Amino acid sequence: MSAKALASELTEYQKHPVDGFDVSLVDDSNLYDWRIGIFGPPKTPYAGGYFKARVNFPKDYPYSPPSIRFETELWHPNIFKTGELCISILHPPGDDPMSGERPEERWNPTQNVRTILLSVISLLNEPNTSSPANIDASVMFMKNLTEYRRIVSAQVRASQEIARQEGVAIPTSVEEYTQRSRQQMERTKQDEEDAVDFENNYYDDDDDDDDGFDDGFDDYVVEDDDSALMDTDADEEENNNKTAQTQTQMAKPILLDSSDAPLKQTRSAALDLASKLSSVTHVDSRGDA
């Protein structure tokens, strides 16, 4: 069930992508491991950045939440220094009074990839400092925002170099930021239209065969060729003549001249043996004389 749900979500995302994200499978044969590229939202310290992360889904998805780990270094109150994202929507369902989270803020099976990505963007815009994963980043965000932005700016520049090496174009304005998703939707729509056109053209080909397919044999006509038939008869007659000639040669007696003395002796011995055998008394089937 989880694989079917993920395949459906991936298809739906490709039709209706979320602004600011590139989403793909790490391996086309594994629906449980996704790679996401996050473009820093405009008018935030992360604007102009390109941050890569991995999303791992459990086998019982959507009953349990996925996990997200950033592969690009990112200074943020809700991202552990190891890269794991800490956000309420990714916490297992249930009531945990010690967390300070309401049950409705935690994961439930009605959530999906789209709601997760929207929550990530919201978190980049407004960090949650009340329950931080990176305490140092949280304290700096509240008490020294200038230094906080300086660190983030350095990470943004480093991510831009990674994007340049990978050939990724980073949006630099709100228009470009939203344009990527519109282009993706247009490409998906065009792919669907092309698939429909191909199917219609494939089955609409005119064909005189009963099977409904144009197999290319309708225009192929075999014409009678009298000369070919005559050549076949001539070949057969020649083969018959050769066979008769061979049989005639085999029927001729073997004549022995003076140079064939050994053969003459062998023939004479064979005749003597045959004469002796003819004089031997026959025995019955029991071996009695």
SULCORLIN-V534483 format. One record per pair of residues at least 4 apart in sequence whose C-alpha atoms are under 8 Angstrom apart, sorted by the first residue. I is the first residue (numbers start at 0). J is the second residue. D is the distance in whole Angstrom. If there is no record, write none. Layout:
BEGIN
i,j,d
I,J,D
I,J,D
END
This chain:
BEGIN
i,j,d
0,4,6
1,5,6
1,58,6
1,59,6
1,60,5
1,61,7
2,6,6
2,30,6
2,31,7
2,58,8
3,7,6
4,8,6
4,61,8
5,9,6
5,30,6
5,31,8
6,10,6
6,30,7
7,11,6
8,12,6
8,111,8
8,112,7
9,13,6
10,14,6
11,15,6
12,16,5
12,17,8
12,113,7
13,183,7
13,184,7
13,187,7
14,183,7
14,184,5
14,187,6
14,188,7
15,180,8
15,183,8
15,184,6
16,20,8
16,180,5
16,183,7
16,184,7
17,113,7
17,116,7
17,117,8
17,180,6
18,176,6
18,177,5
18,178,8
18,179,7
18,180,5
19,37,6
19,38,5
19,39,7
19,40,7
19,176,6
19,177,7
19,179,8
19,180,8
20,35,7
20,36,6
20,37,5
20,38,6
20,116,8
21,35,5
21,36,5
21,37,7
22,33,7
22,34,6
22,35,5
22,36,7
23,33,6
23,34,5
23,35,7
24,29,7
24,30,7
24,32,6
24,33,4
24,34,6
25,29,8
25,32,6
25,33,5
25,34,6
26,30,8
26,32,7
31,54,8
31,55,6
31,56,5
31,57,7
31,58,8
32,53,7
32,54,6
32,55,5
32,56,7
33,53,6
33,54,5
33,55,7
34,51,7
34,52,6
34,53,5
34,54,6
35,51,6
35,52,5
35,53,6
35,54,7
36,49,7
36,50,6
36,51,5
36,52,6
37,48,8
37,49,6
37,50,5
37,51,6
37,52,8
38,46,7
38,47,7
38,48,6
38,49,5
38,50,6
38,169,7
38,170,7
39,43,7
39,44,8
39,45,5
39,46,4
39,47,6
39,48,5
39,49,6
39,50,8
39,123,8
40,45,6
40,46,5
40,47,8
40,120,7
40,123,8
40,124,7
40,176,8
41,45,8
41,46,5
41,47,7
41,171,7
41,172,7
41,173,6
41,176,8
42,46,6
43,123,8
43,124,6
44,148,6
44,151,7
44,152,7
45,123,8
45,151,7
45,152,7
45,155,6
46,155,8
46,171,7
47,155,7
47,159,8
47,169,6
47,170,7
47,171,6
48,154,8
48,155,5
48,156,7
48,158,6
48,159,6
48,169,7
49,155,7
49,158,5
49,159,6
49,161,8
49,162,7
49,169,7
50,69,7
50,70,8
50,71,5
50,72,8
50,73,8
50,158,6
51,69,6
51,70,5
51,71,5
52,67,7
52,68,5
52,69,4
52,70,5
52,71,7
53,67,6
53,68,5
53,69,6
53,70,7
54,65,7
54,66,6
54,67,5
54,68,7
55,65,5
55,66,5
55,67,7
56,60,6
56,64,7
56,65,4
56,66,7
57,63,7
57,64,7
57,65,6
59,63,6
60,64,7
60,65,7
60,108,8
61,107,8
61,108,5
61,109,8
61,110,8
61,111,8
62,107,7
62,108,5
63,91,6
63,92,8
63,106,7
63,107,8
63,108,7
64,88,8
64,89,5
64,90,7
64,91,6
64,106,6
64,107,8
65,89,7
66,83,8
66,84,8
66,89,7
67,83,6
67,84,6
68,82,5
68,83,4
68,84,6
69,73,8
69,82,5
69,83,6
69,84,7
70,82,7
71,82,8
71,158,7
72,82,7
72,154,7
73,78,7
73,82,8
73,151,7
73,154,7
74,78,7
74,80,8
74,136,6
74,150,7
74,151,6
74,154,8
75,123,8
75,126,7
75,133,7
75,136,6
75,137,7
76,126,6
76,127,7
76,128,6
76,131,5
76,132,6
76,133,5
76,134,6
76,135,8
76,136,5
76,137,4
76,140,8
77,84,6
77,85,5
77,86,7
77,122,8
77,126,7
77,127,7
77,128,8
77,130,8
77,131,5
77,132,5
77,133,6
77,137,8
78,82,6
78,83,6
78,84,5
78,85,6
78,131,8
78,132,6
78,133,6
79,83,5
79,84,6
79,85,7
79,132,5
79,133,5
80,133,7
85,89,7
85,131,8
85,132,6
86,90,7
87,100,7
87,104,6
87,105,5
87,106,7
88,104,6
88,105,5
88,106,5
88,115,7
88,118,8
89,105,7
89,106,6
89,115,8
90,105,5
90,106,6
91,105,6
91,106,6
91,107,8
92,102,7
92,105,6
92,106,5
92,107,6
93,102,6
93,105,7
94,100,8
94,101,7
94,102,5
95,99,7
95,100,7
95,101,8
95,102,8
96,100,7
96,101,8
100,104,6
100,105,7
101,105,7
103,107,8
106,110,7
110,114,6
110,115,7
111,115,6
112,116,6
113,117,6
114,118,6
115,119,6
116,120,6
117,121,6
118,122,6
119,123,6
120,124,6
121,125,6
122,126,5
122,127,7
127,131,7
128,137,6
131,137,6
133,137,6
134,138,6
135,139,6
136,140,6
136,147,7
137,141,6
138,142,6
138,143,8
139,143,5
139,144,6
139,146,7
139,147,6
140,144,5
140,147,6
143,147,6
144,148,6
145,149,6
146,150,6
147,151,6
148,152,6
149,153,6
150,154,6
151,155,6
152,156,6
153,157,6
154,158,6
155,159,6
156,160,7
157,161,7
158,162,6
159,163,6
159,169,8
160,164,6
161,165,6
162,166,6
162,167,5
162,168,7
162,169,7
163,167,6
163,168,7
170,175,5
170,176,5
171,175,6
171,176,7
172,176,6
173,177,6
174,178,6
175,179,7
176,180,8
177,181,7
178,182,6
179,183,6
180,184,6
181,185,6
182,186,6
183,187,6
184,188,6
185,189,6
186,190,6
187,191,6
188,192,6
189,193,6
190,194,6
191,195,6
192,196,6
193,197,6
194,198,6
195,199,6
196,200,6
197,201,6
198,202,6
199,203,6
200,204,7
202,211,8
202,212,8
204,212,7
204,213,7
205,213,7
206,211,6
206,212,6
206,213,5
206,217,8
207,211,7
207,213,8
207,217,7
208,212,7
208,213,7
208,217,8
215,219,8
224,228,7
225,229,6
226,230,6
227,231,6
228,232,6
229,233,6
230,234,6
231,235,6
232,236,6
233,237,6
234,238,6
235,239,6
236,240,6
237,241,6
238,242,6
239,243,6
240,244,6
241,245,6
242,246,6
243,247,6
244,248,6
245,249,6
246,250,6
247,251,7
255,259,6
255,262,8
255,263,7
256,260,8
259,263,6
260,264,6
261,265,6
262,266,6
263,267,6
264,268,6
265,269,6
266,270,6
267,271,6
268,272,6
269,273,6
270,274,6
271,275,6
272,276,6
273,277,6
274,278,7
275,279,7
280,288,8
281,288,7
282,286,6
282,287,6
282,288,5
283,287,6
283,288,7
END
